[in-house]
Amino acid sequence: MSQPEVADSVTLERDDVRILRALQIDPRVPFATVATVLGLSEPTVSRRYRRMRRAGVIRVVGMVDPGALGQSRWMVRLRCRPGSAAAIAEALAQRDDIGWVALSAAGSEVTCAVRSRSQEQRDDLLGRRLPRTAAVLDLQASVILRQFIGGRGHYWAALAGTLTPQEESALGGGDVPFTEQPVVREQSARPRAEDEQLLAALATDGRATLADLATAAGLTPGRASRRLHALLSGGVTYIDVEIAPQALGYRARANLWMRVHPARVKAVGRAMARMPEVAFAAAVSGPHNLHAAVHCHDLDGLFEFTSDRLGTLPGVETMEISPVLRHVKQAGTRVAGDRLSEPPSAGTRR
């Protein structure tokens, strides 16, 4: 597979892209390990990572998984009055329970992902606040039934092939069978009151050191290490690697709302999960039963991708293509000018 392109004001070199892929495999891997596996020096890995972070190319953040807390996630489409969508999108992006916000339909539609940690929080947003907003003309909410790519452990495949199989294996990756997980799972662990500050620190920097996490949470480093392990192993939180698509040359983005024959939804979702253009794909409720977020190099590439590759998959019946005018929030990170914004309280950590 050819190396991803570089773009605009940020020039990514081959070793930068290799470091990005190493972090996808293990977001908290020590830089010393990355250096050994990739044949670089530890200062070089650290310097390149910090440069990409300052440029808004990458963010490593801790995300709470509402599915591990017994809560469902929703995709919401808002049709708004002319001139009001941008303000609504900005207001939604400020909420901790909104993980993804985009403007589309020439700026008159807002698409967002709702990942509330409690039923009360979700019902307040979807059942009261949004329906009562005068600028919202129509609301369509679809529950996510099965996620095929995106989030915990299933990363955007655009960087597949960047490292050799031996390098991937040394970092803890390698060829493993693709298996998606149910969106809502049996609750095996819940965050404790003492965990909230630790989770907040991870949301700012998923690579924060144990010493930093301990200081933020008022714990000893040993206690912080045990709580972090419990939260990660229990599925309450995971470390997400967010990459600015335009830095890799992907300038055309779109939401796809597809109707697939019920017997083929799994097969189509799994096929899409392996495509480098697809950053997120999930089975959803409602008139469209499969939703995806895709990145292509340009609009012509988007046309070719949707017509020649997706449109020919067995079972695909209809497809609505909604080009993204502007990303406002990507997972847990605000977006400014196609670059990932540094959280206000974040420093430049490892």
KEKE-3310 file (N, C-alpha, C; in steps of 0.2 Angstrom, whole numbers, plus 5000, padded with zeros to 4 digits):
npx = (5004:5003:5011:5002:4997:5005:5000:4995:4999:5006:5019:5021:5033:5040:5044:5036:5023:5025:5027:5014:5006:5012:5007:4994:4993:4997:4992:4998:5011:5028:5040:5053:5051:5045:5055:5065:5059:5056:5069:5074:5080:5076:5074:5071:5059:5051:5052:5047:5033:5029:5030:5020:5009:5008:5005:4992:4990:4988:4980:4980:4969:4959:4944:4928:4918:4902:4895:4900:4895:4882:4874:4867:4872:4870:4866:4863:4853:4851:4840:4841:4836:4839:4856:4857:4863:4877:4879:4872:4879:4891:4887:4883:4896:4902:4898:4901:4896:4894:4901:4905:4904:4897:4895:4884:4876:4876:4878:4866:4863:4866:4876:4878:4886:4879:4884:4880:4883:4873:4856:4847:4854:4855:4841:4838:4844:4840:4826:4821:4829:4835:4823:4815:4822:4821:4827:4829:4822:4819:4822:4831:4834:4845:4848:4864:4867:4877:4894:4906:4918:4929:4933:4936:4950:4948:4954:4955:4959:4968:4981:4986:4998:5009:5019:5030:5025:5033:5037:5024:5020:5030:5026:5014:5004:4998:4992:4976:4960:4946:4934:4919:4912:4898:4888:4882:4887:4888:4889:4904:4912:4912:4916:4923:4921:4933:4939:4935:4943:4954:4950:4946:4959:4965:4956:4961:4974:4979:4991:4996:5008:5010:5013:5008:4995:4992:4994:4984:4973:4974:4980:4992:5006:5006:4993:4986:4990:4984:4971:4970:4973:4962:4951:4954:4955:4942:4935:4929:4935:4945:4959:4960:4966:4967:4967:4971:4962:4965:4979:4984:4981:4967:4954:4941:4926:4913:4896:4888:4873:4865:4855:4854:4852:4844:4850:4863:4869:4879:4890:4892:4896:4907:4916:4917:4924:4937:4942:4952:4946:4936:4932:4923:4910:4894:4880:4863:4848:4832:4826:4838:4849:4863:4877:4890:4906:4916:4932:4940:4952:4948:4933:4931:4937:4928:4917:4920:4924:4911:4903:4909:4915:4908:4895:4894:4894:4887:4870:4869:4857:4852:4859:4863:4873:4881:4890:4903:4903:4910:4920:4917:4919:4929:4928:4933:4939:4940:4939:4948:4949:4952:4962:4966:4962:4971:4967:4961:4967:4978:4995:5011:5013:5021)
npy = (4994:5011:5025:5037:5053:5069:5085:5102:5114:5106:5095:5079:5067:5051:5044:5050:5046:5032:5033:5037:5026:5017:5022:5020:5006:5004:5015:5021:5017:5016:5029:5025:5011:5012:5018:5009:4998:5004:5008:5021:5035:5038:5052:5057:5051:5057:5070:5071:5067:5077:5088:5085:5084:5098:5104:5100:5087:5075:5068:5060:5053:5049:5040:5038:5024:5023:5011:5001:5005:5001:5010:5016:5022:5036:5041:5057:5068:5084:5095:5112:5129:5141:5149:5146:5134:5133:5139:5130:5118:5122:5124:5111:5104:5108:5100:5087:5074:5073:5067:5069:5080:5088:5099:5099:5098:5110:5118:5118:5107:5097:5084:5073:5063:5055:5051:5048:5046:5042:5037:5047:5059:5057:5057:5070:5078:5072:5071:5083:5095:5097:5095:5106:5117:5131:5134:5121:5112:5099:5082:5068:5053:5040:5024:5016:5000:4990:4992:4993:4998:5010:5019:5009:5000:4998:5005:5018:5013:5018:5019:5006:4994:5003:4999:4985:4968:4962:4973:4978:4967:4967:4978:4974:4972:4965:4952:4949:4941:4950:4956:4963:4972:4970:4985:4989:4982:4969:4975:4976:4983:4999:5017:5024:5036:5042:5040:5050:5062:5056:5051:5063:5068:5059:5062:5074:5071:5057:5050:5054:5053:5041:5048:5061:5058:5053:5064:5073:5066:5065:5054:5041:5036:5022:5018:5025:5019:5006:5009:5014:5003:4995:5002:5002:4988:4984:4989:5002:5013:5018:5021:5033:5036:5050:5057:5070:5070:5077:5080:5068:5069:5067:5076:5077:5074:5064:5060:5044:5037:5023:5010:4993:4977:4967:4954:4956:4966:4964:4958:4969:4979:4974:4973:4986:4991:4987:4996:5009:5022:5023:5028:5026:5015:5009:4998:5004:5010:5014:5023:5021:5008:5007:5017:5027:5036:5044:5046:5054:5058:5068:5075:5069:5056:5053:5050:5040:5030:5028:5024:5014:5005:5004:5004:4993:4982:4967:4968:4981:4993:5007:5023:5038:5052:5063:5076:5083:5099:5106:5100:5100:5094:5080:5065:5066:5078:5095:5103:5114:5123:5111:5105:5097:5103:5109:5104:5116:5115:5107:5102:5099:5084:5068)
npz = (5000:4996:5003:5014:5008:5011:5018:5015:5027:5036:5035:5034:5037:5032:5044:5053:5050:5052:5066:5070:5067:5075:5088:5086:5087:5100:5111:5123:5123:5128:5122:5121:5118:5105:5098:5098:5091:5078:5074:5077:5087:5104:5108:5095:5092:5102:5099:5086:5089:5098:5089:5079:5088:5092:5080:5078:5072:5078:5092:5108:5118:5133:5133:5140:5139:5136:5133:5142:5153:5153:5144:5129:5113:5102:5085:5079:5069:5065:5057:5053:5056:5043:5045:5058:5062:5064:5076:5085:5083:5088:5102:5105:5104:5115:5125:5136:5134:5120:5107:5094:5081:5066:5053:5039:5023:5016:5027:5034:5042:5056:5062:5075:5088:5101:5117:5131:5148:5157:5158:5162:5158:5144:5141:5144:5135:5122:5123:5129:5128:5115:5106:5110:5106:5097:5084:5079:5066:5063:5070:5070:5077:5079:5086:5090:5085:5082:5081:5069:5065:5073:5087:5102:5100:5086:5073:5061:5045:5037:5039:5038:5034:5034:5044:5045:5046:5056:5064:5068:5076:5086:5093:5098:5090:5074:5064:5068:5070:5063:5074:5078:5092:5104:5106:5118:5134:5146:5163:5170:5178:5186:5186:5201:5213:5216:5204:5194:5193:5188:5176:5170:5168:5159:5148:5144:5141:5134:5136:5148:5161:5174:5186:5183:5182:5195:5203:5198:5202:5215:5221:5226:5215:5214:5217:5208:5196:5198:5198:5185:5177:5181:5176:5162:5159:5163:5154:5155:5151:5137:5127:5115:5098:5089:5073:5062:5047:5036:5036:5032:5019:5015:5010:5007:5015:5021:5027:5027:5024:5023:5016:5018:5014:5026:5029:5025:5032:5042:5034:5025:5033:5040:5028:5025:5036:5034:5024:5019:5018:5026:5042:5052:5055:5057:5062:5063:5070:5062:5047:5038:5039:5041:5045:5040:5042:5031:5023:5009:4996:4987:4980:4968:4971:4981:4974:4966:4975:4982:4972:4964:4973:4986:4982:4974:4983:4988:4993:4996:4995:4994:4995:5004:5002:5011:5011:5022:5028:5038:5051:5068:5080:5084:5089:5105:5104:5100:5084:5073:5059:5051:5059:5075:5090:5104:5121:5133:5145:5144:5144:5136:5135:5137)
capx = (5000:5007:5011:4997:5000:5005:4995:4995:5004:5010:5023:5023:5038:5039:5045:5030:5018:5026:5025:5007:5004:5014:5003:4987:4993:4997:4993:5003:5018:5034:5044:5059:5050:5044:5062:5069:5056:5057:5076:5075:5082:5070:5073:5068:5052:5048:5052:5042:5027:5027:5028:5013:5004:5007:5002:4985:4989:4987:4978:4979:4964:4955:4937:4924:4914:4895:4892:4902:4891:4875:4871:4867:4875:4865:4868:4857:4853:4847:4839:4841:4834:4845:4860:4857:4866:4884:4879:4869:4885:4896:4884:4884:4903:4905:4895:4906:4892:4894:4908:4907:4899:4899:4890:4883:4870:4878:4878:4859:4861:4871:4876:4882:4886:4878:4887:4879:4885:4867:4850:4845:4858:4853:4834:4837:4846:4836:4819:4819:4833:4835:4816:4813:4826:4817:4830:4829:4816:4818:4827:4831:4839:4846:4853:4869:4866:4883:4899:4911:4925:4929:4933:4940:4954:4947:4957:4955:4963:4972:4988:4988:5004:5014:5024:5031:5022:5037:5036:5017:5020:5034:5022:5008:4999:4999:4986:4971:4954:4942:4928:4916:4909:4891:4888:4881:4889:4887:4893:4909:4915:4910:4920:4922:4921:4940:4941:4933:4948:4959:4947:4947:4966:4966:4953:4965:4980:4979:4998:4999:5012:5006:5014:5003:4988:4992:4994:4978:4967:4976:4982:4999:5007:5004:4985:4984:4992:4979:4964:4970:4972:4955:4947:4955:4953:4935:4931:4925:4938:4950:4963:4959:4971:4963:4972:4967:4962:4968:4986:4986:4979:4960:4951:4934:4923:4905:4892:4884:4867:4864:4850:4857:4847:4846:4854:4869:4872:4886:4895:4894:4899:4914:4920:4919:4929:4944:4943:4956:4942:4931:4934:4918:4904:4890:4873:4859:4840:4829:4825:4844:4852:4870:4879:4897:4909:4922:4937:4943:4957:4944:4926:4931:4938:4922:4912:4923:4923:4904:4899:4913:4917:4903:4889:4894:4894:4881:4866:4868:4851:4852:4865:4863:4879:4880:4897:4904:4905:4915:4920:4917:4922:4931:4928:4933:4943:4938:4943:4949:4953:4955:4967:4964:4964:4974:4962:4963:4971:4983:5002:5014:5016:5023)
capy = (5000:5017:5029:5042:5059:5074:5090:5109:5117:5101:5090:5073:5062:5043:5042:5053:5041:5026:5034:5037:5019:5013:5024:5017:4999:5005:5023:5023:5013:5021:5031:5020:5005:5014:5020:5002:4994:5008:5010:5028:5037:5040:5059:5058:5049:5062:5077:5071:5067:5084:5092:5083:5087:5105:5105:5097:5081:5069:5069:5054:5055:5044:5040:5034:5020:5022:5004:4998:5007:4999:5015:5015:5028:5038:5046:5062:5072:5090:5100:5118:5135:5145:5153:5144:5127:5133:5140:5124:5114:5124:5122:5104:5102:5110:5095:5081:5068:5073:5065:5070:5085:5090:5103:5097:5100:5117:5121:5118:5101:5095:5077:5072:5057:5056:5046:5050:5041:5040:5038:5054:5064:5056:5059:5077:5081:5070:5072:5089:5101:5098:5096:5113:5122:5134:5134:5114:5110:5091:5078:5061:5050:5032:5021:5012:4993:4987:4996:4989:5002:5017:5018:5004:4995:4997:5011:5020:5008:5022:5018:4999:4993:5007:4996:4978:4963:4961:4979:4978:4961:4969:4983:4971:4971:4960:4950:4946:4941:4956:4955:4969:4971:4974:4992:4989:4976:4968:4980:4972:4988:5006:5021:5026:5044:5044:5040:5055:5066:5052:5051:5069:5069:5055:5065:5079:5068:5049:5048:5057:5048:5039:5053:5066:5055:5053:5071:5075:5062:5065:5047:5039:5033:5015:5018:5028:5013:5001:5011:5015:4996:4992:5005:4999:4981:4983:4992:5008:5018:5016:5026:5034:5040:5054:5059:5074:5067:5081:5079:5063:5070:5066:5082:5076:5070:5063:5055:5040:5034:5017:5005:4987:4971:4965:4948:4958:4971:4962:4957:4975:4983:4971:4974:4993:4992:4986:5000:5015:5028:5022:5030:5024:5012:5005:4997:5009:5009:5020:5021:5019:5003:5007:5023:5027:5042:5042:5052:5053:5063:5073:5074:5063:5050:5051:5048:5033:5026:5026:5021:5008:5000:5003:5003:4986:4977:4964:4969:4988:4995:5014:5027:5045:5054:5070:5079:5087:5106:5107:5096:5105:5090:5074:5060:5070:5084:5101:5104:5121:5123:5104:5103:5095:5108:5107:5106:5122:5114:5102:5104:5095:5079:5062)
capz = (5000:4996:5009:5014:5006:5016:5016:5017:5031:5039:5031:5037:5034:5033:5051:5057:5049:5056:5073:5071:5066:5082:5093:5085:5090:5108:5112:5129:5122:5129:5116:5120:5114:5098:5095:5097:5085:5072:5072:5078:5094:5108:5107:5089:5092:5106:5096:5081:5092:5100:5083:5077:5092:5092:5073:5078:5068:5083:5100:5111:5123:5136:5132:5144:5135:5139:5133:5147:5159:5151:5141:5122:5110:5097:5080:5079:5063:5066:5052:5057:5052:5040:5049:5065:5063:5067:5084:5088:5083:5093:5108:5106:5105:5122:5130:5137:5131:5113:5105:5087:5078:5060:5049:5032:5019:5015:5034:5037:5045:5061:5064:5081:5091:5109:5121:5138:5153:5161:5154:5163:5154:5137:5140:5145:5129:5116:5125:5131:5126:5108:5103:5112:5103:5091:5078:5076:5063:5063:5074:5068:5082:5078:5091:5087:5086:5082:5078:5065:5066:5076:5095:5106:5097:5079:5071:5054:5042:5032:5040:5037:5029:5036:5047:5043:5051:5062:5068:5071:5081:5091:5096:5101:5085:5070:5061:5072:5066:5065:5077:5081:5099:5105:5108:5126:5136:5153:5167:5174:5182:5186:5189:5207:5214:5215:5197:5190:5191:5184:5169:5167:5166:5153:5143:5142:5138:5135:5137:5154:5165:5181:5191:5182:5184:5202:5205:5196:5205:5222:5223:5225:5209:5214:5217:5201:5192:5199:5196:5178:5175:5182:5171:5156:5159:5164:5148:5157:5147:5132:5125:5108:5094:5084:5068:5057:5041:5030:5037:5028:5012:5014:5010:5006:5020:5020:5031:5022:5027:5019:5017:5016:5015:5033:5029:5022:5036:5045:5029:5022:5039:5040:5023:5026:5041:5031:5019:5022:5017:5031:5049:5057:5052:5062:5061:5067:5069:5058:5039:5036:5044:5041:5045:5040:5041:5026:5021:5003:4994:4984:4978:4963:4974:4985:4969:4964:4981:4984:4966:4962:4979:4991:4978:4971:4988:4988:4998:4997:4991:4993:4999:5004:5003:5014:5012:5028:5027:5043:5057:5074:5085:5082:5095:5111:5103:5095:5078:5071:5053:5050:5064:5081:5095:5111:5126:5136:5151:5142:5142:5131:5139:5133)
cpx = (5004:5006:5006:5001:5000:5001:4997:5001:5008:5013:5025:5028:5037:5039:5039:5025:5019:5025:5018:5004:5006:5009:4996:4987:4993:4998:4997:5009:5023:5038:5050:5057:5048:5051:5065:5066:5057:5064:5077:5078:5076:5069:5070:5061:5048:5047:5047:5035:5025:5026:5022:5008:5003:5004:4995:4984:4986:4985:4977:4975:4961:4948:4933:4919:4907:4892:4894:4898:4883:4871:4872:4870:4870:4868:4862:4859:4848:4846:4837:4838:4840:4849:4860:4861:4873:4884:4876:4875:4890:4894:4885:4891:4905:4902:4900:4902:4891:4901:4910:4902:4902:4893:4890:4877:4870:4877:4871:4858:4867:4870:4880:4881:4885:4880:4887:4881:4879:4861:4847:4848:4856:4846:4834:4839:4842:4829:4817:4823:4833:4828:4813:4817:4822:4820:4831:4822:4814:4824:4826:4836:4839:4851:4858:4868:4872:4888:4904:4918:4924:4929:4938:4943:4953:4948:4956:4961:4968:4979:4990:4993:5009:5020:5024:5027:5026:5037:5029:5017:5024:5030:5015:5002:4999:4992:4982:4965:4950:4936:4925:4913:4902:4892:4887:4883:4887:4892:4898:4912:4912:4915:4918:4923:4928:4943:4940:4938:4953:4956:4947:4954:4967:4962:4957:4971:4980:4986:5001:5002:5008:5007:5009:4996:4987:4991:4987:4972:4968:4977:4989:5000:5005:4996:4983:4985:4986:4973:4964:4969:4965:4950:4948:4953:4946:4931:4928:4928:4943:4953:4963:4964:4967:4969:4968:4968:4966:4976:4989:4983:4972:4956:4944:4931:4916:4903:4888:4879:4864:4858:4853:4852:4849:4850:4861:4873:4879:4891:4897:4898:4906:4919:4922:4924:4936:4946:4946:4952:4937:4934:4929:4912:4900:4883:4869:4852:4838:4828:4832:4847:4859:4872:4887:4900:4915:4926:4940:4948:4953:4937:4926:4932:4932:4917:4914:4922:4916:4901:4903:4914:4911:4897:4888:4894:4887:4876:4864:4862:4851:4857:4864:4870:4878:4887:4897:4906:4911:4914:4921:4920:4923:4932:4928:4937:4940:4942:4942:4953:4956:4961:4964:4966:4966:4969:4965:4968:4977:4990:5004:5017:5018:5017)
cpy = (5006:5021:5035:5049:5064:5080:5097:5111:5112:5096:5084:5069:5055:5041:5044:5048:5035:5027:5034:5030:5016:5015:5021:5010:5000:5012:5025:5019:5018:5023:5027:5014:5007:5015:5013:4998:4998:5010:5017:5029:5039:5048:5061:5057:5055:5068:5077:5071:5074:5089:5091:5085:5094:5107:5103:5091:5075:5072:5061:5055:5049:5045:5036:5030:5019:5015:5000:4999:5006:5004:5014:5022:5029:5042:5051:5067:5078:5094:5107:5124:5138:5149:5151:5137:5128:5135:5134:5119:5116:5123:5115:5101:5104:5105:5089:5075:5068:5072:5066:5075:5087:5094:5100:5100:5108:5121:5122:5112:5099:5088:5077:5065:5058:5050:5047:5044:5039:5041:5045:5059:5063:5059:5067:5080:5079:5071:5078:5095:5102:5099:5103:5119:5125:5134:5126:5113:5103:5088:5071:5057:5042:5029:5016:5005:4989:4991:4991:4992:5008:5015:5013:4999:4994:5004:5012:5016:5012:5021:5011:4998:4998:5004:4989:4974:4962:4967:4979:4973:4964:4974:4981:4970:4965:4957:4946:4947:4947:4954:4961:4967:4973:4981:4992:4982:4975:4972:4976:4977:4995:5010:5023:5034:5046:5044:5046:5060:5063:5052:5057:5071:5065:5058:5071:5076:5061:5046:5051:5051:5047:5044:5059:5064:5055:5060:5074:5072:5062:5058:5046:5036:5026:5014:5020:5022:5008:5003:5012:5008:4993:4995:5003:4992:4979:4986:4999:5014:5015:5022:5027:5038:5043:5057:5064:5072:5071:5081:5073:5063:5069:5072:5082:5071:5069:5058:5051:5037:5029:5013:4998:4982:4968:4959:4950:4963:4970:4962:4964:4979:4980:4973:4982:4995:4991:4991:5007:5021:5028:5023:5027:5021:5008:5004:5001:5007:5015:5018:5019:5014:5003:5014:5023:5035:5040:5048:5049:5059:5069:5071:5068:5057:5048:5048:5041:5028:5023:5022:5014:5003:4999:5001:4996:4980:4974:4966:4977:4990:5002:5017:5034:5047:5062:5073:5084:5094:5108:5103:5101:5101:5083:5069:5065:5076:5089:5101:5111:5121:5116:5102:5102:5100:5105:5108:5111:5121:5109:5105:5099:5090:5073:5058)
cpz = (5000:5002:5009:5012:5012:5013:5019:5021:5035:5035:5035:5033:5035:5040:5055:5056:5052:5063:5075:5071:5073:5087:5092:5088:5097:5109:5118:5128:5124:5122:5115:5116:5107:5095:5093:5091:5079:5070:5073:5085:5098:5108:5100:5089:5096:5103:5090:5083:5094:5095:5080:5081:5092:5085:5073:5073:5072:5090:5102:5118:5126:5135:5136:5139:5138:5139:5139:5154:5158:5147:5133:5119:5104:5092:5079:5073:5065:5060:5055:5053:5049:5045:5056:5067:5066:5074:5087:5088:5088:5101:5110:5107:5111:5127:5130:5134:5124:5110:5098:5084:5071:5057:5042:5029:5019:5022:5037:5041:5050:5062:5070:5084:5099:5112:5129:5142:5158:5157:5155:5159:5147:5136:5140:5138:5123:5117:5127:5128:5119:5104:5105:5109:5097:5085:5075:5073:5063:5066:5072:5073:5080:5083:5087:5089:5087:5078:5075:5065:5069:5084:5097:5101:5089:5076:5063:5051:5037:5033:5040:5032:5030:5039:5044:5048:5057:5067:5072:5077:5087:5096:5099:5096:5081:5067:5066:5069:5068:5068:5080:5088:5099:5108:5116:5128:5144:5157:5171:5179:5181:5189:5196:5208:5213:5208:5192:5188:5187:5177:5166:5164:5159:5147:5140:5138:5139:5137:5143:5158:5171:5186:5190:5184:5192:5205:5204:5200:5213:5225:5223:5218:5208:5214:5210:5196:5192:5197:5188:5175:5176:5177:5164:5155:5159:5158:5149:5152:5142:5130:5117:5104:5089:5080:5064:5050:5035:5031:5033:5020:5010:5016:5009:5011:5019:5025:5026:5026:5022:5021:5014:5018:5022:5034:5027:5027:5039:5040:5026:5027:5040:5034:5023:5031:5039:5025:5022:5022:5023:5038:5054:5053:5058:5060:5065:5065:5064:5051:5036:5041:5045:5040:5044:5039:5036:5024:5014:5001:4991:4983:4973:4966:4978:4980:4967:4969:4982:4978:4965:4967:4984:4987:4975:4976:4988:4994:4999:4992:4989:4997:4998:5006:5005:5016:5018:5026:5031:5049:5063:5080:5082:5088:5101:5110:5098:5089:5075:5064:5051:5054:5071:5086:5101:5116:5130:5142:5150:5141:5137:5134:5134:5131)
residu = (MET:SER:GLN:PRO:GLU:VAL:ALA:ASP:SER:VAL:THR:LEU:GLU:ARG:ASP:ASP:VAL:ARG:ILE:LEU:ARG:ALA:LEU:GLN:ILE:ASP:PRO:ARG:VAL:PRO:PHE:ALA:THR:VAL:ALA:THR:VAL:LEU:GLY:LEU:SER:GLU:PRO:THR:VAL:SER:ARG:ARG:TYR:ARG:ARG:MET:ARG:ARG:ALA:GLY:VAL:ILE:ARG:VAL:VAL:GLY:MET:VAL:ASP:PRO:GLY:ALA:LEU:GLY:GLN:SER:ARG:TRP:MET:VAL:ARG:LEU:ARG:CYS:ARG:PRO:GLY:SER:ALA:ALA:ALA:ILE:ALA:GLU:ALA:LEU:ALA:GLN:ARG:ASP:ASP:ILE:GLY:TRP:VAL:ALA:LEU:SER:ALA:ALA:GLY:SER:GLU:VAL:THR:CYS:ALA:VAL:ARG:SER:ARG:SER:GLN:GLU:GLN:ARG:ASP:ASP:LEU:LEU:GLY:ARG:ARG:LEU:PRO:ARG:THR:ALA:ALA:VAL:LEU:ASP:LEU:GLN:ALA:SER:VAL:ILE:LEU:ARG:GLN:PHE:ILE:GLY:GLY:ARG:GLY:HIS:TYR:TRP:ALA:ALA:LEU:ALA:GLY:THR:LEU:THR:PRO:GLN:GLU:GLU:SER:ALA:LEU:GLY:GLY:GLY:ASP:VAL:PRO:PHE:THR:GLU:GLN:PRO:VAL:VAL:ARG:GLU:GLN:SER:ALA:ARG:PRO:ARG:ALA:GLU:ASP:GLU:GLN:LEU:LEU:ALA:ALA:LEU:ALA:THR:ASP:GLY:ARG:ALA:THR:LEU:ALA:ASP:LEU:ALA:THR:ALA:ALA:GLY:LEU:THR:PRO:GLY:ARG:ALA:SER:ARG:ARG:LEU:HIS:ALA:LEU:LEU:SER:GLY:GLY:VAL:THR:TYR:ILE:ASP:VAL:GLU:ILE:ALA:PRO:GLN:ALA:LEU:GLY:TYR:ARG:ALA:ARG:ALA:ASN:LEU:TRP:MET:ARG:VAL:HIS:PRO:ALA:ARG:VAL:LYS:ALA:VAL:GLY:ARG:ALA:MET:ALA:ARG:MET:PRO:GLU:VAL:ALA:PHE:ALA:ALA:ALA:VAL:SER:GLY:PRO:HIS:ASN:LEU:HIS:ALA:ALA:VAL:HIS:CYS:HIS:ASP:LEU:ASP:GLY:LEU:PHE:GLU:PHE:THR:SER:ASP:ARG:LEU:GLY:THR:LEU:PRO:GLY:VAL:GLU:THR:MET:GLU:ILE:SER:PRO:VAL:LEU:ARG:HIS:VAL:LYS:GLN:ALA:GLY:THR:ARG:VAL:ALA:GLY:ASP:ARG:LEU:SER:GLU:PRO:PRO:SER:ALA:GLY:THR:ARG:ARG)
# end
